[in-house]
Amino acid sequence: MKRVLLLGGGILVVLIVAAAIFISRIDAGFVVQKIAETTEKATGSPLVFAGSPSLSVFPPGVSFGQARWGEIKDGQGMAVSVQSGMARLELVPLFTGNLVIAEVRIDNPVFTLRENKGAKEQKAAAAPQKDATSQSGAPSGELPVELMRLAVRNGTVLYADAEGNTLNIKDINLSVENLRRREEAGVQCNFTFDMSDATAKQAANLSGSLALNAKLRYDAPKIDFHQISLTFTPLTGPLPKETGPVNLTCDGSFDMQKQQLHLAGFTLSATPARLSIAGDATLSPLAFKGHVDVEAAPDKLAPLAGQQLKPGSGAVFAFKSGMEYSDNTLHVRGMDAKLDETALRGDLTITTGEVLSVTGSLYAGTVNVDKYLPLPEKHEHKAGGAAPAKADKAPPAAKEDPKSLPTINVQAKCDGVRKGKLGVNNLSFTLKGEKGKYALSSLLCALASGGDVKGSANADLSGKIYAVKTTATNVNVGALLDAADMGRPADGTAFLDADVTLRGENAKAMMASLGGKGLVEVRGMKVAALASLPHNIPVIKGAIPNHFDLVRVPFTATGGEVTAKPVTVSSPELNAVGQARVSLPREYLDATADVKTLGMTLPVTAKGPFSNVSVGLDPKFALDAIKKAPGAVLDAGKGAAGAVKGGAKNVGDKVKGLFKK
């Protein structure tokens, strides 16, 4: 046995020495020439070495200096160059017929790819058509080669397409270790990049750095991955600096034969938000079942959309839900979200395809919209400077096909909505419709200032036609006016019944098209301004009453012209009958009334634009009064007009502001 071992060892030594002598006698120039010829025949371009590679036996391998392949010609082509490199094999596995690469190192590689328009068209025409019925077989359990270590140092990728878009990747450092079947491999990579979009109207450059760390294990047909960490740090581009580094972590596995992905954990996070996903997915056909969690800060996300929320909002949004997707249908089950102290719960089914469909139910707590409204845009214009350039008129939007509008069937409930001092409580409604025609039914809510509202509405979005029916009861007039920042010129309890239609693309057009009818009643009404009228008008004996049992205003509207007739006011001490015409397009009021009080009839008028309503006595009546007591009436008339006009103007300004929104 000893002699056999000695004999075998001797034969091995002889073979190694013979291989060394053989390699030392190989003409390196001949090898370089054959490599160039082979690569040119296979790819159309030769692999050219600046100097002859160096071959070694102990350990078996090769090292080389500068080398290049391909060229850029007429603005297109592909080229690769390296400064130096080496490859080394494991010796022992060679005797068993296995190829194990101990180490590969490539220094300063540069990969350049340029496309022009002609090359892009040829590439698209030559692209093979995919056969939807073909399926790939089971992946091989053997790796074509086993690699102990791969190192790429200071690499560069330069890309430019026919439109002038560029991608430059620099300082690429890649390390792969222990790439062997059923064993864990480690991957590390980092680089910087600069991307530009030449087709954008404004400069759209994105630059930053990226770092990757991962551990992989291949056991056919599965690839297990864990401790994957990808960090992207933006330097320039659409992401603001406040976004900070974007981090991705992931653990799971992928079955290449079944095209199934298992995510034990997936997290994408940045300073404004964090997204977490866990579950199972199938890539063909696309399907997913699992859970999704989201945490976000709206005030930090708003700048990404070009908006800015009010300072100090500090809102926090959290979302958790089970999700299931297949056959173009997404089920959001057991949704549990929270925005600050406002809860949002529900279940939704969203179907995509030719027409989007949304069905389900939603519940929300009390929402304070003031915290989440964007700040108004600032338009600075220095005195004496050039006026800011007017923005170009946007082209008219293409008319949307009603058949493409979504199908909706949603029931919603909300504890309350607040904006400033205005608010509603216990809001509920059902929204249904399809193809641009929608119906809002079973609308119920309570005004935070006092009163109940119920109603319904219909909308034809393709024709921009809207119909509203509403009834309001027990409305606290004074509290409502005060909540709308109109002061408190009147108090009372109101009732409203209205059935109106509108059409148009904006509020101004809708007001100009207002049509329909309705009734407003106010009981126990008190007008504070009347108490300020002087008591020394000669023709009036005593103070004018400012409290009324009932004010009744039936109205009709056509083309934005509202006619209220007859307007009646009744109380033990005062009765009035009149009429009013309100022009919403012209923002103008013209009203007259005969007021019976203190044993006489006073003809009162109110005319003028909403911003400057003039209230006074009929001119003929005033002339008769002046003849009897000119000085006193003139002085008293000025005071009376000022008191009533002040209150009317305050309300008029608010109404005018609403129409201009």
C-alpha positions in Angstrom: 0.0 0.0 0.0 2.8 2.3 0.9 4.4 1.7 -2.5 1.1 2.5 -4.3 0.8 5.8 -2.5 4.4 6.7 -3.3 3.8 5.7 -6.9 0.6 7.8 -7.1 2.3 10.8 -5.5 5.2 10.5 -7.9 2.9 10.4 -10.9 1.1 13.5 -9.6 4.3 15.4 -9.2 5.4 14.4 -12.7 2.1 15.6 -14.1 2.3 18.9 -12.3 5.9 19.4 -13.4 4.9 18.4 -17.0 2.0 20.9 -16.8 4.3 23.6 -15.6 6.8 22.9 -18.4 4.0 22.9 -20.9 2.5 26.1 -19.7 5.9 27.8 -19.7 6.4 26.9 -23.3 3.0 28.2 -24.5 3.3 31.1 -26.8 1.3 33.9 -25.0 1.0 35.8 -28.2 -0.6 32.8 -29.9 -3.1 32.5 -27.0 -4.0 36.2 -27.3 -4.5 36.0 -31.0 -6.8 32.9 -30.6 -8.8 34.7 -27.9 -9.2 37.7 -30.2 -10.3 35.6 -33.1 -12.8 33.6 -31.0 -14.4 36.6 -29.5 -14.7 38.4 -32.8 -16.3 35.4 -34.4 -18.8 35.1 -31.5 -19.6 38.8 -30.9 -18.3 40.7 -33.9 -15.6 42.5 -31.9 -12.3 41.1 -30.7 -11.1 41.1 -27.2 -7.8 43.0 -27.3 -5.1 42.8 -24.6 -2.5 45.6 -24.4 0.0 43.1 -23.2 0.3 39.3 -23.0 -1.5 37.6 -20.1 0.5 35.8 -17.5 -0.3 32.2 -16.9 0.5 30.3 -13.7 0.4 26.7 -12.4 0.7 27.1 -8.6 -2.0 28.2 -8.2 -3.5 27.7 -11.7 -4.7 31.0 -13.0 -4.2 34.0 -15.2 -3.5 37.7 -14.8 -3.7 40.4 -17.4 -3.2 44.1 -17.8 -5.3 46.5 -19.9 -7.9 45.0 -22.2 -10.8 46.2 -24.3 -13.7 44.9 -26.3 -16.1 46.6 -28.7 -16.2 50.3 -29.9 -18.5 53.3 -30.2 -19.0 54.2 -33.8 -21.2 56.9 -35.3 -22.7 57.7 -31.9 -23.8 54.1 -31.1 -22.3 50.8 -29.9 -21.0 49.0 -26.9 -17.5 49.0 -25.5 -15.8 47.4 -22.4 -12.4 48.1 -21.0 -10.5 47.1 -17.9 -7.3 48.4 -16.3 -6.2 45.0 -15.1 -7.5 41.7 -13.7 -6.8 38.2 -12.6 -8.5 34.8 -12.2 -7.4 31.9 -10.0 -8.7 28.3 -9.9 -8.8 25.8 -7.0 -6.3 23.1 -7.8 -7.7 20.0 -6.1 -11.3 20.1 -7.5 -9.8 20.0 -11.0 -8.7 16.3 -10.4 -12.4 15.4 -9.8 -13.7 17.2 -12.8 -15.1 20.2 -11.0 -14.4 23.8 -11.8 -14.1 26.0 -8.7 -12.9 29.6 -9.2 -11.0 30.7 -6.2 -10.9 34.3 -7.1 -11.7 36.8 -9.8 -10.6 40.4 -9.6 -11.4 43.1 -12.2 -9.9 46.6 -11.7 -11.3 49.8 -13.2 -13.8 48.3 -15.6 -15.6 50.7 -17.9 -18.8 49.7 -19.7 -20.1 52.2 -22.3 -23.4 51.8 -24.2 -24.8 54.4 -26.6 -27.9 54.2 -28.8 -29.1 56.4 -31.7 -32.5 56.5 -33.2 -31.8 54.1 -36.0 -30.3 51.5 -33.6 -33.3 51.8 -31.3 -35.7 51.1 -34.1 -33.7 48.1 -35.4 -33.6 46.7 -31.9 -37.4 47.0 -31.5 -38.0 45.4 -34.9 -35.7 42.5 -34.1 -37.1 41.9 -30.7 -38.5 38.3 -30.6 -42.2 37.8 -29.9 -42.9 36.0 -26.6 -45.0 32.9 -26.8 -47.6 33.1 -24.0 -48.0 29.3 -24.1 -44.3 28.5 -23.6 -43.2 27.6 -20.1 -39.6 27.3 -18.8 -38.6 23.9 -17.4 -37.3 23.3 -13.9 -34.1 25.1 -13.2 -30.9 23.1 -12.9 -29.8 22.2 -9.4 -26.2 22.6 -10.4 -24.4 25.9 -10.8 -22.4 26.3 -14.1 -19.4 27.4 -12.0 -18.7 27.8 -8.3 -17.0 31.0 -7.3 -15.3 31.6 -4.0 -14.7 35.3 -4.5 -15.4 38.0 -7.1 -14.2 41.5 -6.7 -14.9 44.5 -9.0 -13.1 47.7 -8.0 -13.8 51.2 -9.2 -16.1 50.3 -12.0 -18.0 52.7 -14.3 -21.1 52.4 -16.5 -21.9 55.1 -19.1 -25.2 55.0 -20.9 -26.9 57.4 -23.4 -30.0 56.8 -25.5 -31.2 58.3 -28.7 -33.2 61.1 -26.9 -30.1 62.3 -25.0 -31.1 60.7 -21.6 -28.0 59.6 -19.7 -27.1 57.3 -16.8 -23.7 57.5 -15.3 -22.7 55.0 -12.6 -19.4 55.5 -11.0 -17.2 54.1 -8.2 -18.7 50.7 -8.5 -17.3 48.3 -5.9 -18.8 44.8 -6.0 -17.9 41.8 -3.8 -19.4 38.3 -4.1 -18.2 35.5 -1.8 -18.9 31.8 -1.5 -21.2 31.5 -4.5 -21.8 27.7 -4.2 -24.9 25.5 -4.2 -26.7 25.0 -0.9 -24.3 27.4 0.8 -24.8 31.0 1.9 -23.3 33.6 -0.4 -22.5 37.1 0.6 -23.0 40.1 -1.8 -21.8 43.7 -1.2 -22.1 46.5 -3.7 -22.0 50.3 -3.6 -21.8 53.0 -6.2 -22.8 56.6 -7.1 -25.0 57.6 -10.0 -26.2 60.5 -12.0 -29.4 60.3 -14.2 -30.7 63.0 -16.5 -33.9 63.2 -18.5 -33.5 65.3 -21.7 -37.2 65.1 -22.7 -38.4 66.8 -19.5 -39.5 70.5 -19.9 -37.5 71.4 -16.8 -34.2 70.0 -15.6 -34.9 66.5 -14.2 -31.6 65.2 -12.8 -31.4 62.6 -10.2 -28.2 61.7 -8.5 -27.2 59.9 -5.3 -25.4 56.9 -3.9 -26.6 53.3 -3.4 -25.2 50.5 -1.1 -26.3 46.9 -1.0 -25.6 44.1 1.5 -27.3 40.7 1.1 -27.0 37.0 2.0 -28.2 34.4 -0.6 -28.5 30.7 -0.7 -29.3 28.7 -3.8 -30.9 25.2 -3.5 -32.8 24.5 -6.8 -35.4 25.6 -7.5 -35.4 28.0 -4.5 -33.3 31.0 -3.7 -33.4 32.0 0.0 -32.5 35.6 0.8 -32.1 37.3 4.1 -30.5 40.3 5.7 -30.9 42.2 2.4 -30.2 45.9 3.1 -30.4 48.5 0.3 -29.7 52.1 1.1 -30.3 54.9 -1.4 -29.1 58.4 -0.5 -30.4 61.2 -2.8 -28.1 64.1 -3.6 -30.0 66.0 -6.2 -33.4 65.5 -7.9 -37.1 65.5 -7.1 -36.7 64.1 -3.6 -36.1 66.9 -1.0 -33.2 66.7 1.4 -35.6 66.2 4.2 -36.5 62.8 2.8 -33.1 61.5 4.0 -31.7 58.1 3.0 -34.2 55.6 1.7 -33.7 52.1 3.2 -35.0 48.7 2.1 -34.7 45.5 4.1 -36.0 42.2 3.0 -36.1 38.5 4.0 -37.8 35.7 2.2 -37.4 33.1 -0.7 -38.2 32.7 -4.4 -39.2 29.5 -6.1 -38.0 29.9 -9.7 -40.0 27.0 -11.0 -43.4 28.0 -9.5 -42.6 31.7 -9.8 -43.7 32.2 -6.2 -42.3 34.8 -3.8 -42.5 34.5 0.0 -41.8 37.7 2.0 -41.2 37.0 5.6 -40.5 40.7 5.9 -40.2 43.7 3.5 -39.7 47.2 4.8 -39.2 50.4 2.8 -38.5 53.4 4.9 -37.4 57.1 4.7 -37.8 60.1 7.0 -41.4 60.8 5.9 -42.8 57.3 5.8 -42.3 53.5 6.3 -44.0 50.7 4.3 -44.0 47.1 5.6 -45.2 44.0 3.6 -45.4 40.4 4.6 -47.1 37.6 2.6 -47.0 35.4 -0.4 -47.1 36.4 -4.1 -47.2 34.6 -7.4 -45.6 36.4 -10.4 -47.5 34.5 -13.1 -50.4 35.1 -12.9 -49.9 38.0 -10.6 -51.4 37.4 -7.1 -50.7 38.4 -3.5 -52.1 37.6 -0.1 -50.7 39.1 3.1 -50.6 42.2 5.3 -49.5 45.8 4.6 -48.5 48.4 7.3 -47.8 52.1 6.6 -46.6 54.9 8.8 -46.2 58.4 7.5 -45.9 62.1 8.4 -48.2 64.0 6.0 -46.4 67.3 6.6 -43.1 65.7 5.4 -44.8 63.9 2.5 -46.6 67.1 1.2 -43.4 68.7 -0.3 -43.0 65.6 -2.5 -46.3 66.7 -4.2 -45.2 70.3 -4.3 -47.4 71.3 -1.4 -46.8 72.6 2.1 -49.0 72.1 5.1 -49.5 74.5 7.9 -46.5 74.7 10.3 -46.9 72.7 13.5 -49.5 70.3 12.1 -47.2 67.3 13.1 -49.8 64.8 12.0 -49.0 61.1 12.1 -50.7 58.6 9.8 -50.8 54.8 10.5 -52.4 52.1 8.3 -52.8 48.4 8.8 -54.8 46.0 6.6 -54.9 42.5 5.2 -54.7 42.5 1.4 -55.5 40.0 -1.3 -55.0 40.5 -5.0 -55.8 38.2 -7.9 -57.6 38.5 -11.3 -57.3 42.3 -11.3 -59.2 42.5 -8.0 -57.8 43.9 -4.8 -59.5 43.1 -1.5 -58.6 45.4 1.5 -59.9 43.6 4.5 -60.1 44.8 8.1 -58.5 48.2 7.3 -57.5 50.0 10.5 -56.0 53.4 10.0 -55.4 56.4 12.1 -54.6 60.1 11.4 -53.6 61.7 14.7 -56.7 61.0 16.8 -59.0 60.3 13.8 -59.7 56.6 13.2 -60.5 55.1 9.7 -61.8 51.6 9.4 -63.5 49.6 6.7 -63.4 47.0 3.9 -63.0 47.8 0.2 -62.9 45.8 -3.0 -61.1 47.5 -5.9 -61.3 46.0 -9.4 -59.0 47.2 -12.1 -59.3 46.6 -15.8 -61.1 48.5 -18.5 -63.2 50.3 -15.8 -62.2 50.8 -12.2 -64.7 49.6 -9.6 -64.8 50.4 -5.9 -67.2 48.9 -3.5 -67.3 48.6 0.3 -67.9 50.5 3.5 -65.8 53.1 5.4 -66.0 54.7 8.9 -64.0 57.7 10.0 -63.8 59.6 13.3 -63.8 63.4 13.5 -61.6 65.0 10.8 -60.2 68.5 11.3 -59.4 69.5 7.7 -57.6 72.7 8.7 -54.6 70.8 9.8 -54.1 69.1 6.4 -54.9 71.8 3.9 -51.9 73.1 2.0 -50.7 76.7 2.5 -51.8 79.2 -0.2 -49.3 79.9 -2.9 -47.3 83.1 -2.5 -47.0 85.4 -5.4 -44.3 88.0 -4.7 -44.1 91.2 -6.8 -41.7 93.9 -5.9 -42.8 97.5 -6.4 -41.3 99.0 -9.6 -40.2 95.5 -10.8 -41.5 93.6 -13.7 -44.8 92.0 -13.3 -44.7 88.3 -12.8 -45.1 86.4 -16.1 -48.5 85.0 -16.8 -48.7 81.3 -16.9 -49.5 79.9 -20.3 -53.1 78.8 -20.6 -53.4 75.1 -20.2 -54.8 73.3 -23.2 -58.4 72.3 -22.7 -58.6 68.8 -21.1 -59.7 66.1 -23.4 -63.3 65.0 -22.8 -63.3 61.9 -20.8 -65.3 58.9 -22.1 -68.1 58.3 -19.6 -67.7 54.6 -20.1 -64.1 54.8 -18.6 -65.3 56.5 -15.3 -65.3 54.2 -12.3 -68.1 52.2 -10.9 -68.7 53.1 -7.2 -70.8 51.6 -4.4 -69.6 52.8 -1.1 -71.4 53.4 2.3 -69.6 55.9 4.5 -70.0 57.2 8.1 -68.0 59.9 9.8 -68.2 61.2 13.4 -67.6 64.7 12.2 -65.8 67.2 9.9 -64.4 70.5 11.1 -63.1 73.5 9.2 -62.5 76.6 11.3 -65.6 77.0 13.4 -67.8 75.3 10.9 -68.5 71.6 11.3 -70.9 68.7 11.0 -71.5 65.7 13.2 -72.7 62.1 12.6 -72.3 62.4 8.8 -73.5 59.4 6.8 -74.3 58.7 3.1 -74.3 56.2 0.3 -72.5 56.9 -3.0 -73.4 54.7 -6.1 -73.1 55.0 -9.8 -71.2 54.2 -12.9 -70.1 55.7 -16.3 -70.0 59.2 -14.9 -73.5 59.2 -13.4 -73.5 59.0 -9.6 -76.1 59.3 -6.9 -75.5 60.5 -3.3 -78.4 59.2 -1.2 -79.4 58.9 2.5 -77.3 61.9 3.4 -77.7 62.7 7.1 -75.7 65.0 9.4 -76.0 67.4 12.3 -74.6 70.9 12.1 -72.1 71.6 14.9 -73.7 75.0 15.4 -77.1 73.5 15.8 -79.5 71.9 13.3 -80.1 68.8 11.2 -79.6 68.2 7.5 -80.7 65.4 5.2 -80.7 65.2 1.5 -79.6 63.6 -1.8 -77.7 64.6 -4.9 -77.2 63.4 -8.5 -74.2 64.1 -10.7 -73.7 63.7 -14.4 -70.0 64.3 -14.7 -69.9 64.0 -18.5 -72.5 66.7 -18.9 -71.4 68.7 -15.8 -75.0 68.6 -14.5 -75.8 68.4 -10.8 -79.1 68.1 -8.9 -79.4 68.7 -5.1 -82.4 68.1 -2.8 -81.9 69.0 0.8 -83.9 69.7 4.0 -82.5 71.5 7.0 -84.4 71.8 10.3 -83.8 73.5 13.7 -80.8 75.5 12.3 -79.4 78.0 14.8 -79.0 81.0 12.5 -76.9 83.1 14.8 -74.5 80.3 15.7 -74.2 79.3 12.0 -73.4 82.9 10.9 -70.9 83.3 13.7 -69.2 80.0 12.7 -68.9 81.3 9.2 -67.1 84.4 10.5 -70.1 86.7 9.5 -70.6 88.0 12.9 -74.1 87.6 14.5 -76.3 90.1 12.6 -79.4 87.8 13.2 -80.6 85.1 15.5 -83.4 82.5 15.1 -84.3 79.0 14.2 -84.4 78.2 10.5 -85.9 75.6 8.2 -84.8 75.0 4.6 -86.3 72.9 1.9 -84.6 73.2 -1.5 -84.6 71.4 -4.8 -82.1 72.9 -7.2 -80.0 72.1 -10.3 -76.6 73.4 -11.4 -74.3 72.9 -14.3 -70.8 74.0 -15.2 -67.1 73.3 -14.5 -66.6 75.7 -11.7 -68.4 77.5 -8.9 -69.0 80.7 -10.9 -70.6 78.8 -13.8 -72.7 76.7 -11.4 -74.1 79.8 -9.7 -74.9 81.3 -13.1 -76.9 78.2 -14.0 -78.8 77.8 -10.7 -82.4 76.7 -11.2 -85.1 75.2 -9.0 -87.2 76.2 -6.0 -87.3 76.2 -2.3 -88.5 77.7 1.0 -86.6 79.3 3.9 -88.4 79.9 7.2 -86.9 81.5 10.3 -88.8 81.5 13.6 -88.0 83.7 16.6 -85.8 85.9 14.4 -84.0 88.8 16.0 -82.1 91.4 13.9 -79.6 93.3 16.1 -79.2 96.2 13.6 -82.8 97.3 14.0 -82.3 98.1 17.7 -79.7 100.6 16.6 -82.1 102.7 14.5 -82.8 106.2 16.0 -85.9 106.7 17.9 -86.4 110.4 17.0 -87.7 110.1 13.5 -90.7 112.4 13.5 -93.0 110.2 11.4 -92.3 107.2 13.6 -93.6 107.2 17.2 -91.6 104.7 19.3 -88.8 102.1 18.7 -89.0 99.8 15.7 -89.4 96.1 16.8 -86.3 93.9 16.2 -87.9 90.6 17.1 -90.1 88.6 14.7 -92.2 85.4 15.1 -91.8 84.2 11.6 -89.9 85.1 8.4 -91.0 83.2 5.4 -89.1 83.3 2.0 -90.3 81.0 -0.8 -88.0 81.3 -3.8 -87.6 80.2 -7.4 -84.4 80.3 -9.6 -83.7 80.3 -13.3 -80.3 80.9 -14.9 -78.8 82.1 -11.6 -81.6 84.7 -11.2 -83.3 84.1 -7.8 -86.8 85.5 -7.1 -88.2 85.5 -3.6 -91.9 86.3 -3.6 -93.7 87.0 -1.4 -91.3 87.5 1.5 -93.4 87.8 4.7 -92.4 88.9 8.2 -94.9 88.6 11.1 -94.9 89.5 14.7 -97.3 91.2 17.2 -95.7 94.6 16.6 -94.5 94.4 13.0 -95.7 92.8 9.7 -94.0 93.1 6.3 -94.7 91.8 2.8 -92.1 92.2 0.0 -90.1 90.6 -2.7 -86.5 90.3 -3.6 -84.5 89.5 -6.8 -80.9 88.2 -6.4 -78.7 88.0 -9.5 -75.9 85.5 -8.8 -74.0 86.2 -12.1 -74.1 90.0 -11.4 -73.8 89.6 -7.7 -76.6 92.1 -7.2 -79.6 92.5 -4.8 -82.9 94.4 -5.5 -85.5 94.1 -2.7 -88.6 96.0 -1.6 -90.9 95.5 1.3 -93.9 97.3 3.0 -93.3 97.3 6.7 -96.4 97.8 8.9 -95.5 98.9 12.4 -96.4 101.5 15.0 -99.6 102.2 13.1 -98.0 103.1 9.8 -96.6 101.5 6.6 -92.9 102.1 5.8 -91.7 101.3 2.2 -88.2 99.9 2.7 -85.7 99.2 -0.2 -82.4 97.3 -0.4 -80.3 97.6 -3.6 -76.8 97.2 -4.8 -73.9 94.8 -5.3 -73.3 92.3 -2.6 -70.2 94.3 -1.4 -72.2 97.5 -1.0 -75.9 97.0 -0.4 -77.8 100.2 0.2 -80.7 100.0 2.7 -83.2 102.8 3.1 -86.8 104.1 2.8 -88.6 104.5 -0.6 -87.6 108.0 -2.0 -91.2 109.2 -2.4 -91.9 108.4 1.2 -88.7 110.1 2.3 -89.6 113.3 0.4 -92.9 113.5 2.1 -91.3 113.0 5.5 -88.7 115.7 4.7 -91.4 118.2 4.0 -92.8 117.7 7.4 -89.5 117.7 9.4 -86.5 118.2 7.1 -83.6 118.6 9.6 -84.6 115.8 11.9 -85.3 113.3 9.2 -82.1 113.9 7.4 -80.0 113.5 10.5 -81.9 110.4 11.6 -81.9 108.9 8.1 -78.1 109.0 7.9 -77.8 107.1 11.2 -80.4 104.5 10.2 -78.9 103.9 6.9 -75.4 103.5 8.4 -76.5 101.0 11.0 -78.5 98.8 8.7 -76.0 99.2 5.8 -73.1 98.1 8.0 -74.7 94.8 8.9 -75.8 94.2 5.3 -72.4 95.0 3.9 -70.7 92.5 6.3 -73.0 89.7 5.2 -72.7 90.8 1.5 -68.9 90.6 1.6 -69.0 87.0 2.9 -71.6 86.0 0.3 -69.5 87.5 -2.5 -66.5 85.7 -1.3 -68.2 82.4 -1.5 -69.1 83.0 -5.2 -65.6 83.8 -6.1 -64.1 80.6 -4.7 
